Amino acid sequence: MSMTHDEMIAVIQAHKDGKIIQALPGSSRGPWVDVVGNAPSWSFDAVDYRIKPEPPKPREWWVCYDYIRLDGSLNRPRFYPVKQPFLGEQVQQIHVREVLPEQA
């Protein structure tokens, strides 16, 4: 429990602005817990508080693939990432979206 005055003010202001606040009791090493209710009883000497972080945005990209002819009879697949899909191109494309774990 070593929040500065500025950190305490920021947490209380964020709560006033409708943001979700999380608490971590001093003896706890567990996950942060959402503070529920319109009027929490602040215990800055026994509990750490924070503004709940925004979840990370998943990354998205496309993987294009085509074949390289090595010796006239053998085709080897070639994969390469791109940030946007090719429009009208004659290459195969796979849309990839990252799956992120739930945040505690």
KOLROBA-816250 format. One record per residue (C-alpha): residue in three letters; x, y, z; chain. Coordinates in Angstrom, 3 decimals. Example, Ala and Ser with C-alpha at 12.3 -4.5 7.8 and 13.67 -1.06 7.14 Angstrom:
BEGIN
@rest ala	u 12.300	v -4.500	w 7.800	kette A $
@rest ser	u 13.670	v -1.060	w 7.140	kette A $
//
This chain:
BEGIN
@rest met	u 0.000	v 0.000	w 0.000	kette A $
@rest ser	u 2.151	v 2.774	w -1.244	kette A $
@rest met	u -0.097	v 4.841	w -3.457	kette A $
@rest thr	u 0.852	v 8.473	w -3.845	kette A $
@rest his	u -1.668	v 11.267	w -3.360	kette A $
@rest asp	u -1.771	v 11.773	w -7.125	kette A $
@rest glu	u -2.511	v 8.074	w -7.693	kette A $
@rest met	u -5.302	v 8.159	w -5.093	kette A $
@rest ile	u -6.838	v 11.240	w -6.694	kette A $
@rest ala	u -6.587	v 9.668	w -10.164	kette A $
@rest val	u -8.387	v 6.499	w -8.993	kette A $
@rest ile	u -11.167	v 8.443	w -7.255	kette A $
@rest gln	u -11.582	v 10.745	w -10.281	kette A $
@rest ala	u -11.718	v 7.746	w -12.630	kette A $
@rest his	u -14.421	v 6.177	w -10.434	kette A $
@rest lys	u -16.350	v 9.448	w -10.534	kette A $
@rest asp	u -16.017	v 9.412	w -14.346	kette A $
@rest gly	u -17.555	v 5.927	w -14.484	kette A $
@rest lys	u -14.441	v 3.854	w -15.100	kette A $
@rest ile	u -14.064	v 0.431	w -13.500	kette A $
@rest ile	u -11.772	v 0.387	w -10.470	kette A $
@rest gln	u -9.950	v -2.715	w -9.268	kette A $
@rest ala	u -8.646	v -3.497	w -5.780	kette A $
@rest leu	u -5.823	v -5.652	w -4.464	kette A $
@rest pro	u -5.855	v -6.124	w -0.685	kette A $
@rest gly	u -2.430	v -5.646	w 0.917	kette A $
@rest ser	u -2.043	v -9.227	w 2.104	kette A $
@rest ser	u -3.270	v -10.627	w -1.218	kette A $
@rest arg	u -1.101	v -11.859	w -4.020	kette A $
@rest gly	u -4.143	v -12.938	w -5.978	kette A $
@rest pro	u -5.751	v -11.275	w -8.974	kette A $
@rest trp	u -7.121	v -7.761	w -9.020	kette A $
@rest val	u -10.848	v -7.653	w -8.216	kette A $
@rest asp	u -13.401	v -5.222	w -9.665	kette A $
@rest val	u -14.771	v -2.783	w -7.071	kette A $
@rest val	u -18.564	v -3.059	w -7.122	kette A $
@rest gly	u -20.953	v -0.323	w -6.054	kette A $
@rest asn	u -21.522	v 3.372	w -6.502	kette A $
@rest ala	u -19.842	v 4.414	w -3.259	kette A $
@rest pro	u -16.865	v 2.217	w -2.381	kette A $
@rest ser	u -15.316	v 2.659	w 1.046	kette A $
@rest trp	u -11.766	v 3.585	w 0.156	kette A $
@rest ser	u -9.076	v 1.999	w 2.359	kette A $
@rest phe	u -5.875	v 3.336	w 0.860	kette A $
@rest asp	u -3.873	v 2.237	w 3.902	kette A $
@rest ala	u -4.862	v -1.439	w 3.450	kette A $
@rest val	u -5.717	v -1.836	w -0.240	kette A $
@rest asp	u -4.096	v -0.893	w -3.543	kette A $
@rest tyr	u -6.425	v 0.416	w -6.250	kette A $
@rest arg	u -6.054	v 0.895	w -9.966	kette A $
@rest ile	u -8.108	v 1.813	w -12.995	kette A $
@rest lys	u -8.988	v -1.427	w -14.783	kette A $
@rest pro	u -6.710	v -1.683	w -17.826	kette A $
@rest glu	u -8.248	v -1.811	w -21.273	kette A $
@rest pro	u -7.977	v -5.263	w -22.820	kette A $
@rest pro	u -5.372	v -5.500	w -25.570	kette A $
@rest lys	u -6.655	v -5.481	w -29.120	kette A $
@rest pro	u -6.052	v -8.692	w -31.050	kette A $
@rest arg	u -3.700	v -8.428	w -34.003	kette A $
@rest glu	u -4.960	v -9.209	w -37.505	kette A $
@rest trp	u -3.104	v -9.947	w -40.699	kette A $
@rest trp	u -3.338	v -11.975	w -43.867	kette A $
@rest val	u -1.052	v -14.744	w -45.005	kette A $
@rest cys	u -0.706	v -15.208	w -48.728	kette A $
@rest tyr	u 0.565	v -18.366	w -50.257	kette A $
@rest asp	u 1.504	v -19.523	w -53.686	kette A $
@rest tyr	u 3.876	v -22.092	w -55.151	kette A $
@rest ile	u 7.445	v -21.814	w -56.354	kette A $
@rest arg	u 8.502	v -24.145	w -59.141	kette A $
@rest leu	u 11.884	v -25.580	w -58.244	kette A $
@rest asp	u 12.826	v -27.934	w -61.055	kette A $
@rest gly	u 9.952	v -27.981	w -63.508	kette A $
@rest ser	u 8.009	v -30.682	w -61.676	kette A $
@rest leu	u 8.105	v -29.858	w -57.979	kette A $
@rest asn	u 6.114	v -27.027	w -56.478	kette A $
@rest arg	u 6.960	v -25.816	w -53.000	kette A $
@rest pro	u 4.479	v -23.648	w -51.065	kette A $
@rest arg	u 5.599	v -20.143	w -50.168	kette A $
@rest phe	u 3.944	v -18.217	w -47.322	kette A $
@rest tyr	u 4.332	v -14.544	w -46.548	kette A $
@rest pro	u 2.412	v -12.181	w -44.227	kette A $
@rest val	u 0.800	v -8.966	w -45.430	kette A $
@rest lys	u -1.076	v -6.273	w -43.513	kette A $
@rest gln	u -3.926	v -5.972	w -46.011	kette A $
@rest pro	u -5.501	v -8.492	w -48.353	kette A $
@rest phe	u -4.598	v -8.398	w -52.027	kette A $
@rest leu	u -7.622	v -7.422	w -54.075	kette A $
@rest gly	u -7.969	v -9.103	w -57.436	kette A $
@rest glu	u -4.688	v -10.986	w -57.114	kette A $
@rest gln	u -4.429	v -14.650	w -58.047	kette A $
@rest val	u -2.934	v -15.776	w -54.735	kette A $
@rest gln	u -4.551	v -17.730	w -51.931	kette A $
@rest gln	u -5.091	v -15.737	w -48.754	kette A $
@rest ile	u -5.744	v -16.709	w -45.137	kette A $
@rest his	u -7.141	v -14.158	w -42.705	kette A $
@rest val	u -5.483	v -14.555	w -39.274	kette A $
@rest arg	u -6.868	v -13.041	w -36.056	kette A $
@rest glu	u -5.027	v -13.482	w -32.769	kette A $
@rest val	u -6.959	v -15.041	w -29.894	kette A $
@rest leu	u -6.058	v -13.526	w -26.523	kette A $
@rest pro	u -6.633	v -15.074	w -23.101	kette A $
@rest glu	u -9.145	v -13.531	w -20.705	kette A $
@rest gln	u -7.652	v -10.766	w -18.564	kette A $
@rest ala	u -7.768	v -11.172	w -14.785	kette A $
//
